[in-house]
């Protein structure tokens, strides 16, 4: 056994498992996370995020000293409760993903060494960590790679479960966000809020267009796929619709996750003494989640903070307090993920090194 351990990649560059009936092909080695972090487009995405934040501070005349004073006086109990609520959602997400994997036939009963909840939770957290340090949601590809490495599950089928998960989340998010927005703004959505709703609607239409094409044009799409990838296409297609065929449980879980996100932001606001309604915090939290999907900056860095401040100002929250809320919420939903994910990443590398030495 090869005992040389490469740093784990963020995404899989090509399919490492080739069916025995197919000719062997050269497979490019996955790119290490350190190298991807130094890619020009990754550096550029962080530069864009910094520029957005600087522009926001200047345009709204945000007093950084006042922001720091607000944060330093935050109630630790409310803030701690917000942290707990946020990370509980990942446990729920992990259970939902295991349910979807079972629906797609990726289970121990079918010969795949699927990890238990702790192992799947680690994979989930590492994929979100990857989304926080590289743009374009590449952490989803990393999740496929990790499950394939740990359980031997086909990456194409795993990607199908993730697409089904994303479509479910986006559908519930859009409905909940528009409903919360209508209540928060009394049916009169400001133009800037309408723009966010339109983005969500556009993403949802695109997602359902992809599903429709997959469902009704399966044979046509198959003819366009190179012969050696037809099996992978079938695995992906079957996994998507196996997960969506019985959507009740994933939808109910998604509702709970998004409600918890709104409650998290409500607790953050309370920790700073802001008296915001639960419908407003739900709308802002879901808007933030939606904006993290845009492939501009890693996990919407800069974009989310700016949007939160702008929307809160629309309901007469002072820019300094709105900025404090945005920063504290992103400490939970972005910076803590980087810290926790990095620890998991390093722990996983050390574990792999020990196993390689034993072998």
WOQUIRA-V591446 format. One line per field, one symbol per residue. ss: DSSP state (H for helix, E for strand, C for the rest). psi: psi as a letter, one per 20 degrees, with the letter a starting at -180 (. if undefined). burial: I if it has 16 or more other C-alpha atoms within 10 Angstrom, else O. A space follows every 50 residues. Layout:
ss->???
psi->???
burial->???
This chain:
ss->CCCCCCCCECCCCCCCCCCCCCCCCCCCCCCEHHHHHCCHHHHHHHHHHH HHHHHHHHHCCCCHHHHHHHHHCCCHHHHHHHHHHHHHHHHHHHHHHHHH HHHCCCCHHHCCCCCCHHHHHHHHHHHHHHHHHCCCCCHHHHHHHHHHHH HCCCHHHHHHHHHHHHHHHHHHHHHHHHHHHHHHCCCCCCHHHHHHHHHH HHHHHHHHHHHHHHHHCHHHHHHHCCHHHHHHHHHHHHHHHHHHCCCHHH HHHHHHHHHHHHHHHHHHHHHCCCCCCHHHHHHHHHHHHHHCCCCCCHHH CCHHHHHHHHHHHHCCCCHHHHHHHHHHHHHHHHHHHHHHHHHHHHHHHH HHHHHHHHC
psi->ppjopqqqrhqphroippqhiqqqqppppqpqhhhhhjqghgghhhgggg gggggggghjlpohghghggghjqohggghhggggghhhhgghgggghgh gghjjnrhhjjpmpraggghgggghhhhghhiiqrkkihhhhgggghghh ijqphghghghhghggggghggggghghghggghjlinpqhhhhgghhgg gghgggghggggghghkghghhhipqgijgghggggghgghhhihniggh ghggghghhhghhghghgghhjjpnqqhhghgggghgghghiiplgrokk pgggggggggghhhkkpqhggghgggghhhhgifhhhggghgggghgggh ghgghhhg.
burial->OOOOOOIIIIIIOOIIOOOOOOOOOOOOOIIOIOOIIOOOOIIOIIOIII OIIOOIIOOOOIOOOOIIOIIOOIIOOIIIOIIOIIOOIIIOIIIIIIII IIIIIIIOOOOIIIIOOOOIIIIIIIIIIIIIIIIIIIIIIIIIIIIIOO IIIIIIIIIIIIIIIOIIIIIIIIOIIIOIIIIIIOOOIOOOIOOIIOII IOIIOOIOOOIOOIOOOOOOOIOOOOOOIOIIIOIIIIIIIIIIOOOOOI IOIIIOIIIIIIIIIIIIIIIIOOOIOIIIIIIIIIIIIIIIIIOIIIII IIIIIIIIIIIIIOOOIOIIIIIIIIIIIIOIIIIOIIOOIIOIIOOIIO OIIOOOOOO
